[in-house]
Amino acid sequence: MTKIKFKVKQLIETNSPSNPDINIYYAWINFRDLPKNISLEVNPRKPKMNTSVARQIINAVISEEITEFDVNNRGIVITAKSLSQLSETDDDINIEIDFGSDLNAYGILDGGHTYTAIINYVENLPTAIDKFVRLEIIIGENIDVTSIADARNTSSSVSDIALFELDDKFGFVKKVIDSESYAHNVDYKDNDVEKSIPIAEILKLMFTFNTKRFPDDSSVPTVAYAAKASIFKDYQKNYINFSETNDNIYVKLAPFIPDFVELYELIEKDLPNKYQEYKSEEGKTARFGGIRGVATNNRTEKKYFTNYTKEEIDYQIPTGYIMPIFGAFRSLLVSDSNGNLSWSIDFRKAWEETGVRLTQNTFDTGTNPQLIGKNKPLWQSNYRIVDSYRKDQELIELRKRLSEK
């Protein structure tokens, strides 16, 4: 897949006010004209067409009663290198989209279920009926696909989150972070424009340290990066009425939220330094700002801030690089015989001692943040680095105690 030609009914072009290098086209296309060979590789969630939501979309595709599909459906988001208008008639506009050769950067970014439902079931739509779907086509040479994918794929069920807030089922989370600087900035509902931290971002940190579900390196929480909707479902499944919380892993993890935030932002702030250290060890020049997906305020006047406490930083780093490192420190959270959790070693010291190796391991694995964030072997090997450090420290401590006897 490089270039695809097809016709649309309407085409509107806009420019991004925040990034003049990005153009956005809105196009309405007849189901039957939708190309069958647009890549879904860039989409962090693969379509599962046996779910209730997928079946509803399929029904909307083939139903004779549902005619305003393009109004009711969110549509399909596509990223591409360029778009050219070839010709125009009274009925159609012929366009050509250049997707380039990088399947991890260009293709269907959101709306994979809608696309799959149309492609697979359009033949079941009576020939006398025409239906349309809206395409949002984002054009640019250096699109930050990771950030867009992350933003477009955070929603779980709006109604579920709203109901949880109404029932005060985030109460123990609120209580823990009440005195933290970011407490007032957490959005427990949906799309509160005055609050910039969705509750999903807090749940993500706890999910990553879910030692009940991920007790060692045999399974890793890559879902924390790739599918945030699944995180809320896990929280929902584990939730027990606050008066009966003994078996709820999230209640046990909640007291560590301030630590998780501190650790995440420690990595976020210090990663450029650790990158410099490991490159210096190899006798190479470090250009952290030149890594794919990393934005630096040295090249623009735009300011960047840490994810939670909003401390100004020099680089904006994709979460795909941070999460496999952050998740490695799950090794330090241990459980006693009663199931109570505690840090076996100070995570700050552990980062200082293992940060260079974790950074090296991460960036030697690859520099495509979207692939890195989902790379299970990387999550496993980073975990082993921290786990090995923990065991070494425990052995040192044991020898020290024995020598004092």
C-alpha positions as CSV (number, residue, x, y, z in Angstrom):
1,M,0.0,0.0,0.0
2,T,1.4,3.4,-1.1
3,K,-1.1,5.3,-3.1
4,I,-4.9,4.7,-3.3
5,K,-7.3,6.4,-5.6
6,F,-11.0,6.6,-4.9
7,K,-14.0,9.0,-5.1
8,V,-15.8,10.9,-2.4
9,K,-19.1,12.9,-2.4
10,Q,-17.7,15.9,-0.5
11,L,-14.3,17.1,0.5
12,I,-13.4,19.9,3.0
13,E,-9.9,21.0,3.8
14,T,-8.8,22.7,7.0
15,N,-5.4,23.7,8.5
16,S,-4.5,22.9,12.1
17,P,-4.2,26.2,14.0
18,S,-1.8,24.6,16.4
19,N,0.5,23.0,13.7
20,P,0.6,24.6,10.3
21,D,2.4,21.5,8.9
22,I,-0.7,19.4,9.4
23,N,-3.7,19.6,7.1
24,I,-7.0,17.9,7.9
25,Y,-9.6,16.8,5.3
26,Y,-13.1,15.8,6.0
27,A,-14.6,13.6,3.3
28,W,-18.0,11.8,2.9
29,I,-17.8,8.6,1.0
30,N,-20.3,6.1,-0.2
31,F,-20.0,2.7,1.5
32,R,-19.4,1.0,-1.9
33,D,-16.6,3.4,-2.8
34,L,-14.6,2.8,0.4
35,P,-11.2,1.2,-0.5
36,K,-10.7,-2.3,0.9
37,N,-6.9,-2.0,1.3
38,I,-6.4,0.7,3.8
39,S,-4.0,-0.5,6.5
40,L,-5.2,-1.0,10.1
41,E,-1.7,-1.6,11.5
42,V,-1.5,1.9,13.0
43,N,-4.6,1.4,15.1
44,P,-3.7,0.4,18.6
45,R,-6.9,-1.6,18.9
46,K,-7.6,-4.4,16.5
47,P,-11.3,-4.7,15.5
48,K,-13.2,-7.5,17.3
49,M,-16.3,-8.0,15.4
50,N,-18.1,-10.4,17.8
51,T,-18.7,-7.7,20.5
52,S,-22.0,-6.1,21.1
53,V,-20.7,-2.7,19.9
54,A,-19.4,-4.2,16.7
55,R,-22.8,-6.0,16.1
56,Q,-24.6,-2.7,16.5
57,I,-22.3,-1.1,13.9
58,I,-22.9,-4.0,11.5
59,N,-26.6,-3.6,12.0
60,A,-26.3,0.1,11.3
61,V,-24.4,-0.7,8.1
62,I,-27.0,-3.1,6.6
63,S,-30.2,-1.8,8.1
64,E,-32.7,-0.2,5.7
65,E,-34.1,2.0,8.4
66,I,-30.9,3.6,9.5
67,T,-30.1,6.0,6.6
68,E,-28.1,8.8,8.3
69,F,-25.1,6.6,9.2
70,D,-22.7,9.5,8.6
71,V,-24.5,11.6,11.1
72,N,-24.8,9.0,13.9
73,N,-21.4,7.3,13.5
74,R,-18.1,8.9,14.6
75,G,-16.5,8.0,11.3
76,I,-13.0,6.8,10.4
77,V,-9.8,8.7,11.2
78,I,-7.0,8.2,8.7
79,T,-3.4,9.4,8.7
80,A,-1.4,9.8,5.5
81,K,1.6,11.6,3.9
82,S,-0.4,13.5,1.3
83,L,-3.8,13.9,-0.4
84,S,-4.3,15.2,-4.0
85,Q,-7.6,16.1,-5.7
86,L,-7.5,14.6,-9.2
87,S,-10.7,15.7,-10.7
88,E,-14.3,16.7,-9.9
89,T,-17.7,16.1,-11.4
90,D,-21.1,17.1,-10.4
91,D,-21.5,14.0,-8.4
92,D,-18.0,13.0,-7.2
93,I,-14.5,14.2,-6.3
94,N,-11.7,11.9,-7.3
95,I,-8.8,11.9,-4.9
96,E,-5.5,10.1,-4.4
97,I,-4.0,9.4,-0.9
98,D,-0.3,8.7,-0.5
99,F,0.2,6.4,2.6
100,G,3.9,6.0,2.1
101,S,5.6,2.7,3.2
102,D,5.5,3.1,7.0
103,L,2.4,1.0,8.1
104,N,3.1,2.1,11.7
105,A,2.6,5.8,10.9
106,Y,-0.1,5.8,8.2
107,G,-3.5,4.2,7.9
108,I,-6.7,3.9,9.9
109,L,-6.0,5.3,13.3
110,D,-9.5,5.2,14.8
111,G,-12.8,3.8,13.5
112,G,-11.4,0.3,12.7
113,H,-14.7,-1.4,13.7
114,T,-16.7,0.9,11.5
115,Y,-14.3,0.3,8.6
116,T,-14.3,-3.4,9.0
117,A,-18.1,-3.5,9.3
118,I,-18.6,-1.6,6.1
119,I,-16.0,-3.5,4.1
120,N,-17.3,-6.9,5.3
121,Y,-21.1,-6.3,5.2
122,V,-21.7,-3.6,2.5
123,E,-22.8,-6.3,0.1
124,N,-25.7,-7.0,2.5
125,L,-27.0,-3.5,2.0
126,P,-29.8,-3.3,-0.6
127,T,-28.5,-1.9,-3.9
128,A,-31.2,0.8,-3.9
129,I,-29.9,2.3,-0.7
130,D,-26.8,4.5,-0.5
131,K,-25.1,5.2,2.8
132,F,-22.1,7.3,3.6
133,V,-19.4,7.4,6.2
134,R,-17.3,10.4,7.2
135,L,-13.5,10.3,6.9
136,E,-11.2,12.5,8.8
137,I,-7.9,12.4,6.9
138,I,-4.9,13.9,8.8
139,I,-2.1,14.8,6.4
140,G,1.5,15.5,7.4
141,E,5.1,14.2,7.0
142,N,5.8,14.0,10.8
143,I,2.5,13.3,12.4
144,D,2.8,12.4,16.1
145,V,0.7,9.2,15.6
146,T,1.3,8.0,19.1
147,S,-0.3,11.1,20.7
148,I,-3.2,11.1,18.3
149,A,-3.8,7.3,18.8
150,D,-3.5,7.8,22.6
151,A,-6.1,10.6,22.6
152,R,-8.5,8.9,20.2
153,N,-8.5,5.6,22.0
154,T,-8.9,6.6,25.6
155,S,-12.6,6.3,25.8
156,S,-14.1,3.3,27.6
157,S,-17.8,3.7,28.3
158,V,-18.8,7.3,29.0
159,S,-21.9,6.2,30.8
160,D,-20.0,3.7,33.0
161,I,-17.4,6.3,34.1
162,A,-20.2,8.8,34.8
163,L,-22.2,6.3,36.8
164,F,-19.1,5.3,38.8
165,E,-18.6,9.0,39.7
166,L,-22.2,9.4,40.7
167,D,-21.9,6.3,43.0
168,D,-18.7,7.7,44.5
169,K,-16.8,4.6,43.4
170,F,-13.7,6.7,42.9
171,G,-14.0,7.9,46.5
172,F,-10.9,6.1,47.9
173,V,-8.8,7.5,45.0
174,K,-10.0,11.0,45.8
175,K,-9.2,10.5,49.4
176,V,-5.6,9.4,48.7
177,I,-4.7,12.3,46.4
178,D,-6.7,15.0,48.2
179,S,-3.6,16.8,49.4
180,E,-1.7,16.4,46.1
181,S,-1.1,19.4,43.8
182,Y,-2.9,17.7,40.9
183,A,-6.0,16.6,42.9
184,H,-8.2,19.5,41.6
185,N,-7.2,18.7,38.0
186,V,-8.4,15.1,37.8
187,D,-11.5,14.6,35.7
188,Y,-13.7,11.9,37.2
189,K,-16.5,12.5,34.7
190,D,-16.0,13.0,31.0
191,N,-14.5,15.9,29.0
192,D,-14.4,18.4,31.8
193,V,-12.6,21.2,29.9
194,E,-11.4,22.7,33.1
195,K,-9.6,19.5,34.2
196,S,-6.7,18.1,32.2
197,I,-6.1,14.7,33.8
198,P,-8.7,12.0,32.9
199,I,-9.3,9.5,35.7
200,A,-8.0,6.9,33.2
201,E,-4.5,8.4,33.6
202,I,-4.6,7.6,37.3
203,L,-6.1,4.2,36.8
204,K,-3.3,3.5,34.2
205,L,-0.7,3.9,36.9
206,M,-2.4,1.5,39.3
207,F,-3.1,-1.0,36.6
208,T,0.6,-1.1,35.7
209,F,1.4,-2.0,39.3
210,N,-1.4,-4.6,39.6
211,T,0.8,-7.3,41.2
212,K,-2.2,-9.6,41.6
213,R,-2.7,-9.8,37.9
214,F,0.9,-9.3,36.9
215,P,3.0,-10.9,39.7
216,D,6.2,-11.4,37.7
217,D,7.7,-11.1,34.2
218,S,5.6,-13.9,32.7
219,S,2.8,-11.5,32.0
220,V,3.1,-7.7,31.6
221,P,0.6,-4.8,31.6
222,T,1.2,-3.6,28.0
223,V,-2.6,-2.9,28.0
224,A,-1.8,0.1,30.2
225,Y,-0.3,1.7,27.0
226,A,-2.3,0.2,24.2
227,A,-5.9,-0.1,25.5
228,K,-7.0,2.3,28.2
229,A,-10.6,1.2,27.9
230,S,-9.6,-2.2,29.2
231,I,-8.1,-0.6,32.3
232,F,-11.4,0.9,33.4
233,K,-13.1,-2.4,32.8
234,D,-10.6,-4.1,35.1
235,Y,-11.2,-1.4,37.7
236,Q,-14.9,-2.0,37.3
237,K,-14.5,-5.7,37.6
238,N,-12.4,-5.5,40.8
239,Y,-14.6,-2.9,42.5
240,I,-16.2,-4.0,45.7
241,N,-18.3,-1.8,47.9
242,F,-15.9,0.5,49.9
243,S,-16.9,-1.2,53.2
244,E,-15.8,-4.6,51.9
245,T,-12.6,-3.7,50.2
246,N,-10.2,-6.3,51.4
247,D,-9.9,-8.2,48.1
248,N,-9.9,-5.2,45.8
249,I,-6.4,-4.8,44.5
250,Y,-7.1,-1.2,43.5
251,V,-7.9,-0.2,47.0
252,K,-4.6,-1.7,48.1
253,L,-2.8,0.2,45.3
254,A,-4.5,3.5,45.9
255,P,-2.2,4.7,48.7
256,F,0.7,4.4,46.3
257,I,-0.8,6.8,43.7
258,P,1.4,9.7,44.9
259,D,4.4,7.5,44.6
260,F,3.4,6.2,41.2
261,V,2.9,9.8,40.0
262,E,6.3,10.8,41.4
263,L,8.0,7.8,39.7
264,Y,6.3,8.4,36.4
265,E,7.4,12.1,36.4
266,L,10.9,11.2,37.7
267,I,11.3,9.1,34.6
268,E,9.7,11.7,32.4
269,K,12.0,14.4,33.6
270,D,15.2,12.4,33.9
271,L,15.0,10.2,30.8
272,P,17.0,12.7,28.6
273,N,19.8,12.7,31.2
274,K,19.9,8.9,31.3
275,Y,19.9,8.8,27.5
276,Q,22.9,11.2,27.5
277,E,24.7,9.0,30.0
278,Y,24.3,5.8,28.0
279,K,25.2,7.4,24.7
280,S,28.3,8.9,26.3
281,E,29.3,5.4,27.6
282,E,29.2,4.3,24.0
283,G,31.2,7.3,22.8
284,K,28.3,8.6,20.8
285,T,26.7,12.0,20.6
286,A,23.2,12.1,22.2
287,R,20.4,14.0,20.4
288,F,17.4,13.2,22.6
289,G,15.3,15.7,20.8
290,G,16.0,14.0,17.5
291,I,14.3,10.7,18.6
292,R,11.1,9.9,16.8
293,G,8.1,11.4,18.6
294,V,10.1,13.5,21.0
295,A,9.3,17.2,20.9
296,T,11.7,19.8,22.3
297,N,11.1,23.4,23.2
298,N,14.5,24.2,21.8
299,R,13.0,24.0,18.3
300,T,9.7,25.7,19.1
301,E,8.3,28.3,21.4
302,K,5.8,25.8,22.8
303,K,6.2,24.9,26.4
304,Y,5.9,21.3,27.7
305,F,4.8,20.1,31.1
306,T,4.8,16.9,33.1
307,N,1.7,14.8,32.8
308,Y,0.4,15.2,36.4
309,T,2.0,18.0,38.4
310,K,2.4,20.2,35.3
311,E,6.0,21.0,36.0
312,E,7.7,22.7,33.0
313,I,10.1,20.4,31.1
314,D,12.3,20.6,28.1
315,Y,11.0,17.6,26.2
316,Q,7.6,16.1,25.5
317,I,8.2,12.3,25.5
318,P,5.7,9.8,24.1
319,T,4.2,7.5,26.7
320,G,5.3,4.6,24.5
321,Y,8.8,5.2,25.7
322,I,8.0,5.9,29.4
323,M,5.5,3.1,30.2
324,P,7.8,0.0,29.6
325,I,10.3,1.7,32.0
326,F,7.7,2.7,34.5
327,G,6.2,-0.8,34.5
328,A,9.6,-2.3,35.4
329,F,9.4,-1.0,38.9
330,R,6.4,-3.2,39.7
331,S,9.1,-5.6,40.8
332,L,9.7,-3.4,43.9
333,L,6.2,-3.6,45.1
334,V,5.9,-6.7,47.4
335,S,3.1,-8.3,49.3
336,D,3.2,-9.7,52.9
337,S,1.3,-12.7,54.1
338,N,-1.8,-10.6,54.6
339,G,-1.7,-9.2,51.1
340,N,-0.5,-5.7,52.2
341,L,1.8,-4.0,49.7
342,S,5.0,-2.1,50.4
343,W,8.1,-0.9,48.6
344,S,10.9,-3.4,49.1
345,I,13.4,-0.7,48.0
346,D,13.1,3.0,47.5
347,F,12.0,3.5,43.9
348,R,14.0,6.8,43.6
349,K,17.3,5.0,44.5
350,A,16.3,2.1,42.1
351,W,15.8,4.6,39.3
352,E,19.1,6.3,39.9
353,E,20.9,2.9,39.9
354,T,19.1,1.2,37.0
355,G,17.9,4.2,34.9
356,V,20.8,4.2,32.4
357,R,20.4,0.4,31.7
358,L,16.6,0.7,31.4
359,T,17.0,3.7,29.0
360,Q,19.6,1.9,27.0
361,N,17.5,-1.3,26.8
362,T,14.4,0.7,25.7
363,F,16.0,2.8,23.0
364,D,18.2,-0.1,21.7
365,T,15.0,-2.0,21.2
366,G,13.5,0.6,18.9
367,T,12.6,4.2,18.3
368,N,9.0,3.9,17.2
369,P,7.1,4.8,20.4
370,Q,3.9,3.1,19.4
371,L,5.6,-0.2,18.8
372,I,7.8,0.2,21.9
373,G,4.8,0.8,24.1
374,K,3.3,-2.5,23.1
375,N,6.5,-4.6,23.0
376,K,6.0,-7.4,25.5
377,P,9.7,-8.6,25.4
378,L,10.8,-5.1,26.2
379,W,8.5,-4.8,29.2
380,Q,9.8,-8.2,30.4
381,S,13.4,-7.4,30.0
382,N,13.1,-4.0,31.7
383,Y,11.3,-5.8,34.6
384,R,14.2,-8.2,34.9
385,I,16.7,-5.4,35.1
386,V,14.9,-3.9,38.1
387,D,14.1,-7.3,39.6
388,S,17.8,-8.3,39.4
389,Y,18.7,-5.0,41.1
390,R,16.2,-5.7,43.9
391,K,17.5,-9.2,44.5
392,D,21.1,-7.9,44.6
393,Q,20.2,-5.2,47.1
394,E,18.3,-7.7,49.3
395,L,21.4,-10.0,49.2
396,I,23.6,-7.1,50.2
397,E,21.3,-6.3,53.1
398,L,21.2,-9.9,54.2
399,R,25.0,-10.2,54.3
400,K,25.2,-7.0,56.2
401,R,22.8,-8.3,58.9
402,L,24.7,-11.6,59.2
403,S,28.0,-9.8,59.6
404,E,26.6,-7.7,62.4
405,K,25.6,-10.8,64.4
